[in-house]
Amino acid sequence: MDIKITKETIVNDAIRLYPRTIGVFPQYKIDSCCGGAVSIEAAAKRDGADLDKLLKALNEAVAG
């Protein structure tokens, strides 16, 4: 699997570049609307999500 999204990727950029990821963020309780201007790592810390699982799910969504 190619890694397209990293912990440094900004939440809003991930959604804009890879629309398939939009449904992943709510599954991990990530605020991707008002809180989307931060890195995925910062959002995971803020919202209490498991960063590794989130990144895996996001990259799986990108891969289709």
LOLUM-526254 format. One line per field, with one value per residue (C-alpha): residue number from 1; residue in one letter; x, y, z. Coordinates in steps of 0.001 Angstrom, whole numbers. Layout:
k: c(NUM/...)
r: c(a/...)
east: c(X/...)
north: c(Y/...)
up: c(Z/...)
This chain:
k: c(1/2/3/4/5/6/7/8/9/10/11/12/13/14/15/16/17/18/19/20/21/22/23/24/25/26/27/28/29/30/31/32/33/34/35/36/37/38/39/40/41/42/43/44/45/46/47/48/49/50/51/52/53/54/55/56/57/58/59/60/61/62/63/64)
r: c(m/d/i/k/i/t/k/e/t/i/v/n/d/a/i/r/l/y/p/r/t/i/g/v/f/p/q/y/k/i/d/s/c/c/g/g/a/v/s/i/e/a/a/a/k/r/d/g/a/d/l/d/k/l/l/k/a/l/n/e/a/v/a/g)
east: c(0/1356/1390/-257/-1332/1086/748/1957/-848/-3373/-6872/-8466/-5783/-6406/-10121/-9512/-6903/-8557/-12346/-12721/-11251/-14127/-16035/-13026/-12583/-15986/-15323/-12382/-14253/-12027/-13558/-12795/-15067/-14142/-11027/-9570/-6802/-4329/-2157/-3681/-1336/-2553/-6196/-5752/-4194/-6871/-9787/-8386/-7981/-5417/-3033/-1718/-5195/-6432/-3538/-4050/-7777/-7127/-4555/-6828/-9602/-7248/-6218/-9859)
north: c(0/3422/5880/9064/10515/11007/12372/15742/15980/18702/17283/19711/18916/15179/15685/18069/15854/12520/12931/9256/10096/12337/9439/8139/11143/10868/7178/8292/11261/13742/17194/17657/20656/23393/21600/20631/23220/21138/18122/14673/14018/17128/16308/12751/14016/16680/14341/11214/9044/6274/7886/4640/3191/6489/6741/3130/3720/6930/5323/2334/4737/6477/3126/2343)
up: c(0/-935/1940/738/4081/6972/10499/9165/6585/7405/7918/5435/2832/3174/2531/-374/-2047/-1219/-915/18/3423/4497/6059/7984/10259/12005/12709/14859/16386/14533/14049/10358/9934/12368/13591/10230/9958/11985/11245/11538/14464/16316/15579/16849/20077/20498/19830/21501/18391/17877/15375/13860/13314/11884/9413/8352/7769/5837/3546/2987/1978/-467/-1958/-2581)
